[in-house]
Amino acid sequence: MLAWYGELIRLRRTTASLNQGEPGETRVRFDQQEMWFSMERGDVMLCCNLGKRERRFGVHEESRVVLSSRKDLAMRDEAVVLPPDTVVIIKH
């Protein structure tokens, strides 16, 4: 858990779009029933699936996984599929 927080801090310090701009530039989508949400700010997207089923999130073609709570996540067909209880941070 400590390593996870360390990586999040490092990402925040080294990613301009997470340190600049107005809060209104953040876009959030969610589904309370299905228990998922996504947040996009600049070139960073955070996707979180707290639901009981896999959830597919559409991403940009040139996106890459920067940080993930699981090691086996992969991007395919301009999407990332998250199993339950998973969070991923993507940069495009």
N, C-alpha and C positions, 0 to 999 in steps of 0.2 A: 504494500500500500504506500509506503514511503517513497519507493521508486516511482510509482504512478504520479504522486503529487509533485515530485521533483521534475518529471517530464512535462507535466502541465505548466509548471512555473517557467521552465526553460522555453517552452513553446510560446507562452505569453510574452516573455521578454524579447524573443527573437522574431516575432511576427508583427509587422507594422500594422496590419489591418485590425489586430486585437488591441492596439494601443492608441490608435488615432480615430478621428471621425466622431460624429455625433451618434448618440444611442439610437436615434431614429433610423439609422442605416442598417440596423440589425433586423433580419427577417426571421420570424418564428412560425413554424407550423406544428400542429399537434392533433392528436386524437385521444381524448380522455378515456373513451371506452376501450380502445385497442391498446392504450398505454404506450404510445410512442411520441417522440417529438424530434424536430430538427431545428437547428439554428444556423443561419448563414450570415456572415459578416465579412465583407471584402472577399478575399480568396480562401476563406476558411469556412468549412461546414462541419457541424457537430451533429451526429445522428445517434439517437438513443432508443433502444427497444426494451421496454420494461414489461411488455406483454407476454402472453403464453405461446404465441406463434411467431414464426419467422416474419420479418418485415423487410420489404425491398424498398430501398431509397434510390431515386434517380440521381445521378451525378454527371458532371461534365466529362467529356471524353478524355481530356488530359489530366483528370484527377488522379491523386495518389493518396494512399493511406499514410498518415503521419504518425498517428498514435491510436492504439486499439486496446480494449480490455481483453481481447482474445488474439492469439497469435495466428490463427488459421483463416483469417478473413482475406478475401480476395475481391478485386473489382472485376466485373465482367458485364459486357453488353451495356455500358454506361449506367451501371447500377452497383450497389453494394447490398448484399443480403445479410441482415443481422439476425442471429438466433436470439431467443429470449435472453434477457439480462445482459445485454451487450451495448457498449458505447464505442464509437469510432470518431476520430477527427480526421478530416480529409482536406487536402489543399488542392486548388486548381489554378 
